[in-house]
Amino acid sequence: MKRATASGASAPRAERRVLALIPPMTQLNTPYPSTAYLTGFLRSRGIAALQEDLALTLVLDLLTAPHLATIAEQARALPKRRRSESVAAFLDALPKHLAVVAPVLRFLQGDDPTLAHRIAARTFLPEGPRFAALERFDGSDSGGDPLAWAFGALGVQDRARHLATLYLNDLADVIRDVADPRFEFVRYAESLAASQSSFEPLAAALAAPETLVDATLRAATTAALARHRPHVVLLSVPFPGTVYAAFRIAQTIKKIAPKTVIVLGGGYVNTELRELAEPRVFDFFDYVTLDDGERPLLALFEHLDGGRTRERLVRTFHRQGDAVVYANHAEPDVPFSETGTPTWDGLPLGRYLSLLDLLNPMHRLWSDGHWNKLTVAHGCYWKKCSFCDVTLDYISRYEAASAELLVDRIEQVVAETGQTGFHFVDEAAPPKALKALAQELLRRETRISWWGNLRFEKTYTPELCRLLADSGCIAVSGGLEVASDRLLALMKKGVTVAQVARVTRAFSEAGVLVHAYLMYGFPTQSLAETVDSLEYVRQLFAEGCIQSGYFHRYTCTVHSPVGRAPQDYGVTLLPASHQGFARNDIGFDDGLGVDHAALGRALSAAAYNYMHGVALDRPVHEWFVDVLETRVSRTRVPRDYVARALGAS
């Protein structure tokens, strides 16, 4: 059979096999959806497309008794003074680790639920430093049981999954401390790629001797190639923490199957590599594509078949001699309604791990259980927020599909996976589309559970919230961001604190869990405004409007309105040189000199407690006194602000 080559020769379309790979690290409870989208689309166009999740494979391979024994050998070679607390505890309990790791994985995969009783009893698992977190809850009201407040006397399965998750986190710490200092379950070697202007750090890491993690990933990659014998490999890198592993995978493919065409794309590429000029990237990849992959891939396959020149590729980088060339022949994108139904065929849905990291019932949705990922609409219908990459295609190009088509896709996915849980992964699902979707689900009596991201706008009346709940909505997330009306107006968010309070209460009263995305460090945000922001958040928790929240540090990006017109937001961008690789985050100075890093520690501590129903009566300025160790003024927000806003509705 004729194999694809980087020079353009390729297997005929009818014979071409395309393998889409998920590189480490992404979620462990459910597949990252990019390969499912591309595989479904390519199959709808008659292309033989396959997919594998090497992130899951890597973790499951590392967490085996033979690999743990190898890690123990490496740990014993370390001088005792260099062994972390995690490593010392691991070595002390090594025989127990080797005996229990496989049963724990089976339990988290749902294959051995009765093991929960032994795990919950706290005698089955070796407990390392991660278990110290349990002591945050003293159990004084529950006979000394630190988890009884969360799980009561009967929540054995959830209690056991939380303990098993702590156990895996202990093992991840050991892998990081012994085998690879860059390793984490949710990201891998992130610093090598995040807004890394120079390719040099990544190049040096790729040229270094393999770690145990690298060798395990190489073996997994080799096995995948032997199984599928692809002509084209697609590597989708959504986050900086997937980039290093993607390059390692490509490095392996180049060595063992050099004629295989390798294509790099995904969210990270779309935001950070738009100015790519580093030719060494193409020692690993033959092509790098931007934005939605459907049209660029169709054009690329036509090129590989000899039907178009490289000059007529779509949104695609390639190397010509020693120069990086960007080709962008003007062609319309594939309409959202014609991108096909995602497929999870080929992904081992029964092997994913249902983890329970945080005990908060809303926050756990991100890591607990399988969720079919689906998009209600392409892009964002609002696309005005000044912190957002509104100039990029994944935000700026808004396209909706009919409710009938969406429910057709939902029913196809349920038939394939046997799972009725859906996570709608839109930037902000449009209320009109959600209403139509809910009505169609109810009309067909299609029973699903779903959650997703939206804007807390006034369209979400109590009546609409109840309709969405009746259709299967169990949770929503949305941006309250800075919780300051002045700053919300500056960032063109289009909502107010009072409006958010009323909308979130409407969802909560409909039985829908609510998570608020929160932000600090936005341009010109003062210490006093940060204190006030936390007071608004405290009141939202106290009034039962939100059940979960997380504070993110604001980052200015070159594709956002702030990055493009900093003078409009009272900031000066800091000088930064671009050395041919990534460019996205950019430093700025708003002249206030606020220590946002310290404030972030206070905000995170407060939010963590609020999510567990703790310290809701504590004056909010005290959280900042703890970290700044200086006097901090009390909030200027009336303590009944949210209650009055709710009464005004």
HELIX and SHEET records of a PDB file:
HELIX    1   1 SER A   34  SER A   44  1                                  11    
HELIX    2   2 LEU A   54  LEU A   62  1                                   9    
HELIX    3   3 ALA A   65  ARG A   76  1                                  12    
HELIX    4   4 LYS A   80  ARG A   82  5                                   3    
HELIX    5   5 GLU A   85  ASP A   92  1                                   8    
HELIX    6   6 LEU A   94  LEU A  108  1                                  15    
HELIX    7   7 PRO A  113  LEU A  115  5                                   3    
HELIX    8   8 ALA A  116  ALA A  120  1                                   5    
HELIX    9   9 PRO A  129  ARG A  136  5                                   8    
HELIX   10  10 ALA A  148  PHE A  151  1                                   4    
HELIX   11  11 VAL A  156  VAL A  178  1                                  23    
HELIX   12  12 GLU A  190  LEU A  192  5                                   3    
HELIX   13  13 GLU A  200  ALA A  207  1                                   8    
HELIX   14  14 LEU A  212  HIS A  228  1                                  17    
HELIX   15  15 PRO A  240  THR A  242  5                                   3    
HELIX   16  16 VAL A  243  ILE A  256  1                                  14    
HELIX   17  17 GLY A  267  GLU A  272  1                                   6    
HELIX   18  18 PRO A  279  ASP A  283  5                                   5    
HELIX   19  19 GLU A  294  LEU A  304  1                                  11    
HELIX   20  20 ARG A  310  ARG A  312  5                                   3    
HELIX   21  21 PHE A  336  GLU A  338  5                                   3    
HELIX   22  22 LEU A  349  ARG A  351  5                                   3    
HELIX   23  23 HIS A  363  TRP A  366  5                                   4    
HELIX   24  24 ASP A  393  SER A  396  1                                   4    
HELIX   25  25 ALA A  403  THR A  417  1                                  15    
HELIX   26  26 PRO A  431  ARG A  444  1                                  14    
HELIX   27  27 PRO A  462  ASP A  470  1                                   9    
HELIX   28  28 ASP A  485  LEU A  490  1                                   6    
HELIX   29  29 VAL A  497  GLU A  509  1                                  13    
HELIX   30  30 LEU A  527  ALA A  542  1                                  16    
HELIX   31  31 PRO A  561  ARG A  564  1                                   4    
HELIX   32  32 PRO A  566  TYR A  569  5                                   4    
HELIX   33  33 HIS A  596  MET A  611  1                                  16    
HELIX   34  34 HIS A  621  LEU A  628  1                                   8    
HELIX   35  35 TYR A  641  ALA A  648  1                                   8    
SHEET    1   A 7 ALA A  48  ASP A  53  0                                        
SHEET    2   A 7 ARG A  17  ILE A  22  1                                        
SHEET    3   A 7 VAL A 232  SER A 236  1                                        
SHEET    4   A 7 VAL A 261  GLY A 265  1                                        
SHEET    5   A 7 TYR A 287  THR A 289  1                                        
SHEET    6   A 7 THR A 316  GLN A 320 -1                                        
SHEET    7   A 7 ALA A 323  ALA A 327 -1                                        
SHEET    1   B 6 ASN A 372  LEU A 374  0                                        
SHEET    2   B 6 GLY A 421  PHE A 424  1                                        
SHEET    3   B 6 SER A 449  LEU A 454  1                                        
SHEET    4   B 6 CYS A 473  GLU A 481  1                                        
SHEET    5   B 6 LEU A 513  TYR A 520  1                                        
SHEET    6   B 6 SER A 548  ARG A 553  1                                        
SHEET    1   C 2 ALA A 377  HIS A 378  0                                        
SHEET    2   C 2 GLU A 399  ALA A 400 -1                                        
SHEET    1   D 2 THR A 572  LEU A 573  0                                        
SHEET    2   D 2 PHE A 588  ASP A 589 -1                                        
END                                                                             
